[in-house]
């Protein structure tokens, strides 16, 4: 397009618009040339339908006003099955004379799936009883347009493609103020991202005055950007009113990303799709006279399109008169641990880099730790490789003993691989290696020698002593599968082994059910079994010549098995029509711990409650 034609286009589009909605008087003029050099007609759209897609480059905001139009958009799915059908509806107030255009394409601007006009009702017609909504072929493109002729909504049925992983829905509309001046009109310019079930969801973003692409000449895109940036304020992105499809993907997505199945093998969440503020409260009580209360607050904020910053604060408050306390002849104790954590992540196309830091403090324990994270997505987003390097330095002291101070250093590495087998199935393999060097016993535990392991009935009582070096390994396999749109099932297996001789097997099964569009019910069962550490004994014999080098009363190093069952419920609420979303979660869990060879304690029963609230901004 020459500079002369560009100027003519800008002037004519701004001055030759009717007063009803200040758009082209007929959609057929969108196909006409910008100037009359070829046809003798002036004021055409030059083959552009102003959807903002890569094949178009413009939205209605190129010329029209600075106000946000009251359009409501419903039915755009976050995920879709190949060949599935979705009814998309765009509505606006009856008294407003609105026009709207819709196009669904891939990242390169090519059509994705097929569009069909759904309605044939009077409200969808112009006063002259002619259809208001028309589908226009534009080369390879297909655009659905509703003219400004008195229609009240646009209703389109989209059939998802049989191939491909992602689609982008472009919506652009205008409502005129009948002033004869387009600068006072109201517009909407939206881009929604949607993905095939099981594929990563592409990022969606609000459109500016125009979306640049191969279809828009650079001079036109630049001019449009300058005009609109000076003419209007930045408009907030409208939120779809129909959240149903987002919740239907919950069985697979939530179980894959939110399940705390193998916390030692889970990489930190590098990037959050939305700004969030969350708060939670965890309460646990068991038959070993121990109560734990843990409140937690955190926030995650997007800085631009590629950077996420998060921070959190956690408090652990626990009181106990457990077997450990009674064995040491100590009265009930109360401790509080405060933890601060922060993280930063940045996306570089298919690679995401992250770093995090944690500081923890209690009366006799101070810990510093952090890590570097990497995530690489490939194979069209169907495969992900993640890695993490971590380090920590802890200082252990003992209450009432100013001379007691011990250190513990930790180095760790984690790698995992996640693969989408098909749109409903994913699997993950992970391996973690940890090296701990330093003081790893408890400064408050003492071991009876020559008795039953308890100091009260033993002729000799010595401090607990563990080896100074421990190499820990963990291998895990995780699988998730969605069955239809309402429920899914996942199973995890973890094998643990270390150079202290301890071996452990953990199995977790998770069932997710979506009873309504905005709720999720989850059922989790976990089984764990482990052998004892090589130096563990329920009691140690008294040898006049020597005392065992390593002794322990740590029941976590004894042979045991556990069962845990948890039921959770999550529900989402809109705090306003286009404002934050509130997600509420309540979970109740019960556990039993069976100690196979620990003096003084055979079984412990525990009950816990979790309450959480997340505000998605």
SESE-713758 format. One line per 2 residues: number of its first residue (from 1); for each residue y, x, z of C-alpha. Coordinates in steps of 0.2 Angstrom, whole numbers. Layout:
<atoms>
NUM	Y/X/Z | ...
</atoms>
This chain:
<atoms>
1	0/0/0 | 17/7/-5
3	31/9/7 | 41/-5/-3
5	26/-17/-2 | 25/-13/17
7	43/-18/20 | 41/-34/9
9	25/-38/19 | 34/-36/36
11	49/-46/31 | 40/-60/22
13	27/-63/35 | 41/-64/48
15	52/-76/38 | 41/-87/27
17	31/-96/41 | 32/-115/45
19	39/-121/61 | 23/-130/67
21	14/-115/73 | 23/-101/64
23	8/-96/54 | 4/-97/36
25	6/-114/30 | -12/-114/22
27	-26/-102/26 | -29/-100/8
29	-13/-89/7 | -21/-76/18
31	-31/-71/3 | -15/-69/-8
33	-6/-52/-11 | 7/-47/1
35	20/-47/-13 | 22/-55/-30
37	20/-39/-40 | 3/-45/-46
39	4/-64/-46 | 22/-69/-44
41	19/-77/-27 | 26/-70/-11
43	21/-70/7 | 2/-68/6
45	-9/-60/19 | -15/-47/8
47	-33/-52/11 | -31/-51/30
49	-36/-65/42 | -28/-57/57
51	-43/-56/68 | -40/-38/74
53	-57/-32/68 | -60/-15/60
55	-60/-23/43 | -44/-31/46
57	-32/-21/57 | -20/-35/62
59	-19/-49/75 | -7/-64/76
61	3/-53/88 | 9/-43/73
63	24/-55/71 | 22/-69/84
65	30/-68/102 | 27/-60/118
67	19/-74/129 | 0/-76/132
69	-7/-92/124 | -17/-104/135
71	-33/-102/124 | -50/-104/134
73	-65/-95/127 | -83/-100/132
75	-100/-96/126 | -99/-78/121
77	-115/-70/128 | -116/-53/136
79	-133/-51/129 | -144/-59/116
81	-162/-60/109 | -164/-57/90
83	-162/-74/81 | -156/-83/97
85	-142/-96/95 | -126/-97/105
87	-112/-110/104 | -95/-102/105
89	-80/-114/109 | -61/-110/109
91	-50/-123/116 | -32/-126/119
93	-21/-140/126 | -19/-155/116
95	0/-155/115 | 0/-137/108
97	-2/-134/89 | -13/-120/89
99	-22/-109/76 | -36/-97/79
101	-47/-85/70 | -64/-78/75
103	-75/-64/68 | -91/-56/74
105	-95/-38/67 | -102/-22/72
107	-93/-6/76 | -89/-3/58
109	-83/-20/54 | -98/-27/45
111	-104/-45/49 | -117/-46/63
113	-128/-62/63 | -122/-78/55
115	-109/-91/59 | -110/-110/56
117	-96/-123/60 | -104/-134/74
119	-92/-149/75 | -88/-164/64
121	-78/-174/76 | -60/-181/75
123	-53/-169/87 | -59/-155/76
125	-50/-162/61 | -32/-162/54
127	-23/-178/54 | -27/-180/35
129	-45/-181/40 | -49/-164/32
131	-59/-151/42 | -48/-140/52
133	-61/-126/54 | -67/-117/39
135	-77/-102/36 | -70/-89/23
137	-80/-76/14 | -69/-60/14
139	-78/-47/4 | -93/-43/15
141	-84/-51/30 | -85/-69/36
143	-70/-77/46 | -70/-94/54
145	-52/-100/54 | -44/-116/62
147	-27/-120/55 | -12/-126/65
149	-14/-144/60 | -17/-153/76
151	-35/-148/80 | -39/-146/98
153	-54/-134/98 | -64/-122/87
155	-83/-123/89 | -95/-111/81
157	-113/-108/82 | -118/-89/81
159	-136/-84/76 | -139/-67/83
161	-146/-54/70 | -164/-48/70
163	-159/-30/69 | -145/-20/78
165	-141/-17/96 | -122/-22/98
167	-109/-34/92 | -91/-37/94
169	-82/-54/94 | -64/-54/89
171	-53/-69/93 | -35/-70/88
173	-24/-85/90 | -6/-92/90
175	3/-107/98 | 20/-110/91
177	35/-115/101 | 43/-125/86
179	59/-115/87 | 58/-107/69
181	58/-90/77 | 41/-82/79
183	46/-70/93 | 45/-84/105
185	27/-90/101 | 12/-87/112
187	-3/-77/106 | -20/-71/111
189	-29/-55/104 | -46/-53/112
191	-61/-41/109 | -78/-45/117
193	-93/-34/117 | -111/-41/118
195	-128/-32/116 | -146/-35/112
197	-156/-38/128 | -161/-21/135
199	-148/-11/126 | -133/-4/135
201	-118/-15/134 | -104/-8/123
203	-87/-7/131 | -75/-21/127
205	-56/-20/128 | -41/-30/125
207	-33/-28/108 | -15/-22/107
209	-4/-28/93 | -17/-22/80
211	-34/-14/80 | -34/1/69
213	-49/4/58 | -54/9/40
215	-48/-8/33 | -30/-5/39
217	-18/7/30 | -11/19/42
219	7/15/38 | 3/-4/41
221	-6/0/58 | 8/11/64
223	22/-1/60 | 13/-16/68
225	10/-5/83 | 29/-1/84
227	35/-19/81 | 24/-27/94
229	26/-14/107 | 44/-16/107
231	44/-35/105 | 32/-40/119
233	25/-35/136 | 7/-30/138
235	-3/-46/140 | -18/-47/152
237	-35/-49/145 | -41/-67/146
239	-58/-70/155 | -72/-80/147
241	-74/-97/156 | -93/-97/153
243	-102/-83/163 | -119/-91/160
245	-125/-78/148 | -120/-64/159
247	-131/-70/173 | -146/-73/162
249	-148/-55/159 | -148/-52/178
251	-167/-51/180 | -169/-35/170
253	-151/-28/173 | -150/-31/191
255	-167/-25/195 | -165/-9/185
257	-148/-4/192 | -146/-12/209
259	-164/-10/216 | -164/3/230
261	-182/7/226 | -182/26/227
263	-166/31/234 | -170/50/234
265	-173/49/215 | -158/38/210
267	-143/46/202 | -127/40/208
269	-118/26/197 | -107/37/186
271	-97/24/179 | -92/6/184
273	-88/-7/170 | -75/-16/181
275	-64/-12/195 | -72/-17/211
277	-69/-18/230 | -84/-21/241
279	-89/-23/259 | -106/-25/268
281	-114/-26/285 | -131/-20/289
283	-140/-25/306 | -157/-19/311
285	-167/-21/327 | -184/-16/331
287	-197/-17/345 | -194/1/350
289	-178/-4/358 | -167/3/344
291	-152/-7/336 | -142/-1/321
293	-126/-8/315 | -119/-2/299
295	-102/-8/291 | -97/-1/274
297	-82/-3/263 | -79/5/246
299	-69/3/230 | -71/9/212
301	-56/10/200 | -56/13/181
303	-42/25/176 | -40/22/157
305	-55/19/146 | -66/34/151
307	-63/39/169 | -69/31/185
309	-64/35/203 | -73/28/218
311	-72/30/237 | -80/23/252
313	-81/23/271 | -97/20/281
315	-100/19/300 | -118/20/308
317	-118/13/326 | -134/14/335
319	-141/11/353 | -158/16/358
321	-170/17/372 | -185/22/360
323	-200/31/364 | -191/47/360
325	-178/44/373 | -190/39/386
327	-201/54/383 | -186/65/386
329	-183/56/402 | -166/51/395
331	-157/34/398 | -152/23/384
333	-140/32/372 | -127/26/360
335	-121/36/345 | -108/33/330
337	-108/42/314 | -93/41/302
339	-95/45/284 | -82/47/270
341	-87/49/252 | -78/50/235
343	-83/52/217 | -76/55/200
345	-84/52/183 | -78/54/165
347	-86/48/149 | -87/59/133
349	-94/48/120 | -113/49/124
351	-111/61/139 | -105/56/156
353	-100/69/169 | -97/66/187
355	-94/74/204 | -95/68/221
357	-92/73/239 | -98/67/256
359	-92/71/274 | -101/65/289
361	-97/67/307 | -105/62/324
363	-103/69/341 | -117/82/339
365	-118/83/320 | -106/88/306
367	-111/87/287 | -103/92/271
369	-111/89/254 | -108/85/236
371	-115/86/219 | -113/87/200
373	-120/73/189 | -124/72/170
375	-130/58/160 | -134/59/141
377	-137/43/131 | -146/45/114
379	-158/36/102 | -145/22/99
381	-142/20/117 | -161/16/121
383	-164/32/130 | -155/41/144
385	-157/58/152 | -149/61/169
387	-148/76/180 | -140/81/196
389	-137/97/206 | -132/95/225
391	-129/105/240 | -125/102/258
393	-121/112/274 | -124/104/291
395	-120/110/308 | -131/104/323
397	-126/104/341 | -132/97/357
399	-122/86/369 | -118/95/385
401	-122/112/379 | -108/122/372
403	-119/137/367 | -131/127/356
405	-126/127/337 | -138/128/323
407	-135/127/304 | -145/118/290
409	-142/121/271 | -149/110/258
411	-150/113/239 | -157/100/227
413	-160/96/209 | -165/79/201
415	-169/75/183 | -174/58/176
417	-178/50/159 | -176/31/155
419	-182/23/140 | -180/5/133
421	-198/2/126 | -192/-15/119
423	-177/-27/122 | -186/-33/138
425	-195/-18/145 | -189/-1/152
427	-198/13/160 | -191/28/170
429	-198/45/175 | -190/56/188
431	-193/72/198 | -183/79/212
433	-184/96/221 | -176/100/237
435	-175/116/247 | -169/115/265
437	-166/131/275 | -161/131/294
439	-163/121/309 | -174/105/306
441	-180/99/323 | -171/88/335
443	-161/97/349 | -166/82/361
445	-185/82/358 | -197/91/370
447	-216/93/368 | -228/93/382
449	-241/107/381 | -258/105/389
451	-256/86/392 | -255/71/381
453	-239/77/372 | -227/70/384
455	-218/81/396 | -220/70/411
457	-239/73/411 | -240/91/404
459	-240/107/414 | -228/115/401
461	-214/107/392 | -205/116/377
463	-192/112/364 | -198/105/348
465	-199/119/335 | -201/116/316
467	-202/129/302 | -185/135/296
469	-189/132/277 | -195/117/269
471	-198/114/250 | -199/95/246
473	-205/88/229 | -205/70/223
475	-212/62/207 | -208/44/202
477	-212/31/189 | -203/15/187
479	-205/0/176 | -196/-16/173
481	-199/-31/162 | -190/-47/159
483	-200/-63/156 | -189/-75/147
485	-171/-77/153 | -175/-83/171
487	-186/-70/179 | -192/-52/179
489	-204/-40/188 | -203/-22/192
491	-215/-9/200 | -211/8/206
493	-223/22/212 | -218/38/221
495	-228/53/226 | -221/65/238
497	-227/82/244 | -220/97/253
499	-225/114/259 | -227/107/277
501	-243/99/271 | -236/81/271
503	-241/70/257 | -235/52/254
505	-237/38/242 | -225/23/240
507	-227/7/230 | -213/-5/227
509	-214/-22/218 | -199/-32/215
511	-197/-50/208 | -181/-57/202
513	-177/-75/198 | -162/-83/191
515	-162/-102/197 | -144/-105/191
517	-132/-96/179 | -122/-88/194
519	-136/-84/206 | -150/-72/208
521	-165/-73/220 | -175/-57/223
523	-191/-54/232 | -196/-36/237
525	-212/-29/244 | -214/-10/249
527	-230/-1/255 | -229/17/261
529	-243/29/267 | -242/47/272
531	-253/61/280 | -247/72/294
533	-238/88/293 | -249/103/295
535	-243/108/312 | -242/91/319
537	-254/86/333 | -254/71/345
539	-255/84/359 | -257/103/360
541	-269/112/370 | -263/125/383
543	-268/142/379 | -264/155/392
545	-262/169/379 | -250/160/368
547	-240/144/364 | -241/136/346
549	-227/143/335 | -222/126/329
551	-224/110/339 | -216/93/336
553	-215/75/344 | -207/68/327
555	-217/53/323 | -210/54/305
557	-222/69/303 | -237/60/310
559	-249/50/299 | -243/32/296
561	-241/17/285 | -228/4/283
563	-226/-13/275 | -209/-21/271
565	-204/-38/264 | -187/-43/259
567	-179/-59/252 | -162/-58/245
569	-149/-70/237 | -134/-67/227
571	-121/-79/220 | -105/-77/210
573	-89/-86/212 | -73/-86/202
575	-58/-84/213 | -47/-91/199
577	-48/-96/181 | -44/-79/174
579	-44/-69/190 | -56/-59/201
581	-75/-64/203 | -83/-64/220
583	-101/-59/222 | -109/-63/239
585	-126/-57/244 | -137/-60/259
587	-154/-52/262 | -166/-53/276
589	-180/-40/278 | -195/-37/290
591	-205/-21/292 | -220/-15/302
593	-224/3/305 | -241/8/310
595	-243/25/318 | -261/31/317
597	-261/46/329 | -245/46/339
599	-246/46/358 | -237/32/367
601	-233/21/351 | -245/12/340
603	-234/-1/330 | -216/-5/328
605	-209/-21/321 | -191/-22/314
607	-180/-36/307 | -164/-32/297
609	-150/-42/289 | -138/-37/275
611	-122/-46/271 | -111/-40/256
613	-96/-46/246 | -90/-38/230
615	-74/-43/222 | -74/-38/203
617	-56/-37/198
</atoms>
